[in-house]
């Protein structure tokens, strides 16, 4: 619960103006940290290490892509929706929404790297 509260507070702070004030590195850290926190709840070290490796690869891509901050508002709202579903106990819905969230981000980011 404390990790969810902290993640929620971070996402709300981003929506309330932090998206414009944070550096590219800070935004990446907050958002990748969100995904690591969610996977960390599984208590499966193999899954968590896999997400950490993916985040290291993502960092390379994201730092070379043009940062479109307009899409970050939707990302934050989706993170909050995932937290709502998890806290509501609807794990299947949260998992399905997370899949859509990741797939949507992948499509955007593949289009920005070239």
N, C-alpha and C positions, 0 to 999 in steps of 0.2 A: 504493500500500500504506500509506503513512503517513497519508493522509487516512482510509482505511478503519479503521486502527488507532485514530485519534483519535475517529472517529465511534462505533466500538464501545465505547471507553472511556467516552464521554459517555453512551451509552444504558445501559450497565451501571451507571454511577454513579447515573443516574436511578432505575433499578430497585432500587438498594441504599439508597434513602432520599431521593434528590434530588427525587423527584416531590413530596414533601411540603414540602421546604425552598425550592424555587425559586419565584420570582415568576411570575405569568402571562406577563409579558414575556420572562423568561429561558427559560421552557419553550417559548414560541413561537419564539424565536430558535434554540434548539437544534434543534427539530424542523424548522423551515423550512430551517435550515442543512444538515440532513441531506439533504433533497431537492435543494437547490442543489448540494451536493457530488456526489451521484449523477449529476445531469444534467451537471455540469461535466466529468465523466469522458468525456463524448461529444466534448469539444473543439468543440462547436457553439455559437458565441456567440449565435445566434438562439434556440436552445432554452433556453439559460441565461437570456437576457434575458426570455424568456416566463415562465419559472418565477419569476424575481424579480418580475415584474409581478403574477403570480398571488399570490405571497406578500404583496405590498403590499395587494392587495384582501382576502386572507384575514385579514390583521391587523385590518382594520376589522371584519370579521364576528366574529372570535374575541374581540376585546376587548369586544364588546357581548353575546356569548353567555355564559351561565353556565358557568363552568369546572367540568366534571365530571372530577375527577382520577382517578376509578376507571377511566375508559377509557384513560388515558394509559399504564397498565401494559401493556395489550394493544398499544398503538401502539409502545412501545419494543421489545416482543418481536417485533413484525412488522418493525421496522427491523433488528433483529439477524438475523432470518430472511432478509431481503433481502440483507444483507451476506454471510451464509453462502452463499447461492446464487450471488452474484456472485463471491465468492472461490473457490468451487468450479468456476467456469467455466461454469455453467449459465445463460447469459444469457436464453434463452427462458423458463425457469422463473422467473427473477428478474423479468423484465418482466411475466409473467402475474400473479405474486404482488403486484408493485407496483400493478398495475391494480386488483386486489381490495382492496388496502390503501387506495388513494385513494378508490375507490368506497364502501367501508365508512365511511371518515371523512366523506365527503360526506353520506351518508345520516344520520349522527349529527348533523352540524352543521346541516343544513337543518332538522332537527327542533327544534334549540335556538334558532333565530332566529325571532322572530315578533312 
